[in-house]
Amino acid sequence: MQTMGNIYNKYLLSQFIEAVRKGLMDKIDKLEITESTDVDELINRLTSEFKIHPLDLREAVPSEPIETQIEDQDMFGDRYKKKVFQINVRIPFDGDRDLFDCYPSTSTVVYLDRGVSINSRDISATITLDVLDPAAYNNAVARLIGNINANIPRINAEIAPWNGGLKSQIEQLLDQRKGVVAKKMDFMKQIGLRMNPKSNDFMIPPPLARKAIPIPVSETVTKRKKEDVPILQDAVYQDIKEVLYNVGKAIERKPSLYLDKHEEDLRDIFLLFLETRYESTSGIGEAFNKKGKTDILLKYAKDGSNLFVAECKVWKGQKKFFEAIDQLLGYLTHRDSKTALLIFVEQREFSSVVTTLKNEIRNHKQFKRLLKDTYDSSTSYEFTLPDDPEKVILLEVMLWHFPAIR
């Protein structure tokens, strides 16, 4: 096991570079790139954002010496007050501060005094001198800089290949993404949706990157006349869930939006953002609309049947929760495969409600299996239709803490 000091001791540098690479890929996967996109400007922006800036220590800047006293001990073990001079030193640096937490493939163990602090743009330390001797001060600063600089040349050498190949990697990823988006836009057109190009201007933090939708697929229905029916593709479903989740988290931070509100009032807020995000291309009105008090619908453009259904409910215990699932499944047909249940929790103990729901949902008669936790307090499940146990439905259950809902 490698011995570690108190800097260059948290992560392998290769892990840090891999995390930056994954961040780049995730960012590009959320971009909507079309023929009108300024690709050169986008390449320059992404290159600047994901470049790992090498470390470079600059000249130390001392403060005026401060006369003070420190406690010391003589050769007999007796403690006494000793007069000294303390100089606060600031060492500016260029580069990514996180690199001080990384150790390269070959590294030197570095221990810094407890009073040394690595800040975002500089390193601060205190040098204590018995007498104001310039040579003693310079030697102390040189030792400090030498220790800090021990691994910097190796770190800078190991990040150079990433920076050198970054632009070409971005160009390749953008070219791949552009092809994916073109296919998704074709699917959007076929199901009667158009992404509002200004939708991101209305999304509340955390920002939602515009999504495009994949080419259509079909599902062959069994135990009925053999026919192909359109189904909501994963990219649409994931984008809808992302919009719903982020809107819910934003509402949590703004009590004025949920205080004294009914389920249908909150439903309309979620519906507003879905309508902002998607526009109908079929001439049937808004892409998303409402049928009853609490449900949200996305209809298939050609025949008006449901492609996506979501229900909004206040948490009132296991019985009402199961009734909400039954109600939601009752809306669905063999065409439907993806849905969501939005749960508003007014109880103070939010975590206990989440735990109760996750435990109880397994007891529902249509429950098939848990898939994954999609977000914090948002989980994906598989259910079956009441009249067809072989028809699998994806159900996303999302919970938010909205105290004092009426």
Buried (B, 14 or more C-beta within 10 A) or exposed (E): EEEBBEBBBEBBBEEBBEEBBEEBBEBBEBBBBEEEBEBEEBBEEBBEEBBBBBBEBEEBEEEEBEEEEEEEEEEEEEEEEBEBBBBBBBBBBEBBBEBBBBBBEEBEBBEBEEEBEBEEEBBBBBBBBEEEEEEEBEEBBEEBBEBBBBBBEBBBEBBEEBBEEBBEBBBEBBEEBBEBBBBBBBBBBBBBBBBBEEBBEEBBEEEBBBBBBBBBEEBEBEEEEEEEBBBBBEBBBBBBBBBBBBBBBBBBEEEEBBEEBBBBBBBBBBBEBBBBBBBBBBEBEBBBBBEEEBBBBBBBBEEEBBBBBBBBBBBEEBEEBBEBBEBBBEBBEBBBBBBBBBBBBBEEEBEEBBEBBBEBBEEBEBBBEEEEEBBEBBBBBBBBBEEBEEBBBBBBBBBBBBBEBE
